Amino acid sequence: MKGVLLLSGGIDSPVAGYMMLRQGAELVALHMDARPAPDAARLEKVEKLVCRLDGLLGKKTPLLAAPYAGFHEDVAKKCRAKIHCLLCKRFMYRVAEEVATREGADFIVTGESLGQVASQTLDNLVVLSRAVEIPVIRPLIGFDKQDTVEIARKIGTFDISSMRSESCPYVPRRPSTKAKPEEVESEEGKVDVAAHVAYALSKLYKN
């Protein structure tokens, strides 16, 4: 079995990747970079995380990175701020689905857990999953943060994940916690999602 791991550089997604690798899955790591163009110098953190995962389980995990600053800017101009994070995640899922097609993968892996942040309420996870047709696997779905932190410390990814990095400037003050699918899809229709996906794929950085 093969999946595309959405690797953010935070604490959760490397642990999710580790859990899937431990179960025998083959992974391709995809980092969505909110800057105009990813490069090796700025991807040091995720490269270290992939290297650590490879060292733990003796597997080689390819790392891809795709820029999507333009999508963020478009959404910020045209869509309701409270669902920006949902539109962002749905966009990531779509890029991951296209990467899965190219790489012969069958599913997407994320570090999401139920209720940890606003975009991860049960209602919002349903909205996110509707963006793609392939399965979204969430190995940490029932974990609380401390569960994940303990595993991260044990496998040696915690210190890497804790390295300082830029925070997202688009996180809304009052994010929606119970978005309706029709509302999200209506707002999403205000931007050319397909064009942004195509652009991100055309600029994929491979390591």
C-alpha positions as CSV (number, residue, x, y, z in Angstrom):
1,M,0.0,0.0,0.0
2,K,1.2,3.5,-0.9
3,G,0.1,6.9,0.3
4,V,0.9,10.6,0.0
5,L,1.8,12.1,3.4
6,L,0.9,15.7,3.8
7,L,4.0,16.8,5.8
8,S,3.6,20.2,7.4
9,G,6.8,20.3,9.5
10,G,4.8,20.4,12.7
11,I,4.7,17.7,15.4
12,D,1.7,15.7,14.2
13,S,2.3,14.8,10.5
14,P,5.7,13.1,11.1
15,V,4.1,11.0,13.8
16,A,1.3,10.1,11.4
17,G,3.9,9.2,8.8
18,Y,5.8,7.0,11.2
19,M,2.7,5.1,12.2
20,M,1.9,4.3,8.6
21,L,5.5,3.4,7.7
22,R,5.5,1.1,10.7
23,Q,2.4,-0.7,9.4
24,G,4.3,-1.4,6.1
25,A,3.0,1.5,4.0
26,E,5.2,3.1,1.4
27,L,5.0,6.9,1.5
28,V,5.7,10.0,-0.7
29,A,6.0,13.1,1.5
30,L,4.3,16.2,0.1
31,H,5.1,19.6,1.8
32,M,2.8,22.5,0.8
33,D,4.9,25.6,0.9
34,A,3.0,28.9,1.5
35,R,5.9,30.9,0.1
36,P,6.1,31.8,-3.6
37,A,8.6,29.0,-4.5
38,P,10.1,26.2,-2.3
39,D,13.9,25.7,-2.3
40,A,16.4,23.5,-0.5
41,A,17.5,26.1,2.0
42,R,14.0,26.8,3.2
43,L,13.0,23.2,3.3
44,E,15.7,22.1,5.7
45,K,13.2,21.3,8.5
46,V,11.0,18.9,6.4
47,E,14.1,17.3,4.9
48,K,15.4,16.5,8.3
49,L,12.0,15.0,9.3
50,V,12.0,12.8,6.3
51,C,15.6,11.8,6.9
52,R,14.7,10.9,10.5
53,L,11.7,8.8,9.4
54,D,13.8,7.0,6.8
55,G,16.5,6.2,9.5
56,L,13.9,4.8,11.9
57,L,12.5,2.3,9.5
58,G,15.1,1.9,6.8
59,K,12.9,3.1,4.0
60,K,13.4,5.8,1.4
61,T,10.6,8.4,1.4
62,P,10.7,10.8,-1.5
63,L,10.0,14.4,-0.6
64,L,8.0,16.8,-2.9
65,A,7.2,20.4,-2.2
66,A,4.6,22.6,-3.9
67,P,4.1,26.4,-3.6
68,Y,0.7,27.8,-3.0
69,A,1.1,31.4,-2.0
70,G,-1.0,32.5,-4.9
71,F,-3.9,30.4,-3.8
72,H,-3.8,31.9,-0.3
73,E,-3.8,35.4,-1.7
74,D,-6.7,34.7,-4.0
75,V,-8.8,33.2,-1.2
76,A,-7.9,36.1,1.1
77,K,-9.2,38.6,-1.5
78,K,-12.3,36.8,-2.6
79,C,-13.6,34.4,0.2
80,R,-15.0,34.7,3.7
81,A,-12.1,34.7,6.2
82,K,-13.7,32.3,8.6
83,I,-13.3,29.3,6.3
84,H,-9.9,30.2,4.9
85,C,-8.3,27.2,6.7
86,L,-10.9,24.8,5.3
87,L,-10.3,26.1,1.8
88,C,-6.6,25.8,2.4
89,K,-6.8,22.2,3.6
90,R,-9.1,21.2,0.7
91,F,-6.6,22.6,-1.7
92,M,-3.8,20.6,-0.1
93,Y,-5.9,17.5,-0.4
94,R,-6.5,18.1,-4.1
95,V,-2.8,18.6,-4.8
96,A,-2.1,15.4,-2.8
97,E,-4.7,13.5,-4.8
98,E,-3.0,14.5,-8.1
99,V,0.4,13.6,-6.7
100,A,-1.1,10.2,-5.7
101,T,-2.2,9.6,-9.3
102,R,1.3,10.4,-10.6
103,E,3.0,8.3,-7.9
104,G,0.7,5.3,-8.0
105,A,-0.6,5.9,-4.5
106,D,-4.0,5.0,-3.1
107,F,-4.6,7.3,-0.2
108,I,-3.6,10.5,1.6
109,V,-2.2,10.5,5.1
110,T,-2.6,13.5,7.4
111,G,-1.7,14.4,11.0
112,E,-5.2,15.5,11.8
113,S,-6.9,14.5,15.1
114,L,-10.4,15.1,16.1
115,G,-11.1,18.5,17.7
116,Q,-7.5,19.6,18.1
117,V,-8.0,22.8,16.0
118,A,-11.0,24.5,14.4
119,S,-10.6,22.8,11.0
120,Q,-10.6,19.4,12.7
121,T,-14.0,19.2,14.2
122,L,-16.1,16.3,13.0
123,D,-18.2,18.5,10.8
124,N,-15.2,20.2,9.2
125,L,-13.3,16.9,8.7
126,V,-16.4,15.7,6.7
127,V,-16.2,18.9,4.6
128,L,-12.4,18.4,4.0
129,S,-12.9,14.7,2.9
130,R,-15.4,15.7,0.3
131,A,-12.7,17.6,-1.7
132,V,-11.2,14.4,-3.0
133,E,-12.2,10.9,-4.2
134,I,-9.4,8.9,-2.6
135,P,-9.4,7.9,1.1
136,V,-7.9,10.2,3.7
137,I,-6.2,8.2,6.4
138,R,-5.8,10.0,9.8
139,P,-3.7,7.7,12.1
140,L,-3.9,10.2,15.0
141,I,-7.7,10.7,14.9
142,G,-8.3,9.7,18.5
143,F,-5.1,11.1,20.0
144,D,-4.8,14.2,22.2
145,K,-1.7,16.4,21.8
146,Q,0.2,14.8,24.6
147,D,-0.2,11.4,23.0
148,T,1.4,12.7,19.8
149,V,4.1,14.6,21.6
150,E,5.2,11.5,23.5
151,I,5.6,9.5,20.3
152,A,7.4,12.4,18.6
153,R,9.9,12.5,21.5
154,K,10.3,8.7,21.4
155,I,11.0,8.6,17.7
156,G,13.2,11.7,17.6
157,T,11.1,14.1,15.5
158,F,9.9,16.4,18.3
159,D,13.1,18.6,18.4
160,I,13.1,18.9,14.6
161,S,9.4,19.8,14.5
162,S,10.0,22.4,17.2
163,M,12.5,24.3,15.2
164,R,11.3,27.8,14.6
165,S,9.5,28.4,11.3
166,E,7.2,31.0,9.8
167,S,3.6,31.0,11.0
168,C,0.7,31.3,8.6
169,P,-0.5,34.9,8.3
170,Y,-3.9,33.8,6.9
171,V,-5.3,32.0,10.0
172,P,-8.6,33.8,10.8
173,R,-9.3,35.2,14.3
174,R,-12.7,33.4,14.4
175,P,-12.5,30.2,12.2
176,S,-15.6,28.3,11.5
177,T,-15.9,25.1,13.6
178,K,-19.1,23.8,12.0
179,A,-19.0,24.7,8.3
180,K,-21.7,23.5,5.9
181,P,-20.5,21.8,2.8
182,E,-22.6,24.0,0.5
183,E,-21.2,27.1,2.1
184,V,-17.6,26.0,1.6
185,E,-18.2,24.9,-1.9
186,S,-19.9,28.2,-2.8
187,E,-17.0,30.2,-1.4
188,E,-14.5,27.8,-3.1
189,G,-16.2,28.6,-6.4
190,K,-15.0,32.2,-6.2
191,V,-11.4,31.1,-7.0
192,D,-10.1,29.0,-9.9
193,V,-9.0,26.0,-7.8
194,A,-8.1,23.9,-10.8
195,A,-5.7,26.5,-12.1
196,H,-4.0,26.9,-8.8
197,V,-3.7,23.1,-8.5
198,A,-2.1,22.9,-11.9
199,Y,0.3,25.7,-11.1
200,A,1.4,24.0,-7.8
201,L,2.0,20.8,-9.7
202,S,4.0,22.5,-12.4
203,K,6.3,23.9,-9.7
204,L,6.9,20.7,-7.7
205,Y,10.2,20.6,-6.0
206,K,11.7,17.1,-5.7
207,N,14.3,15.9,-3.3
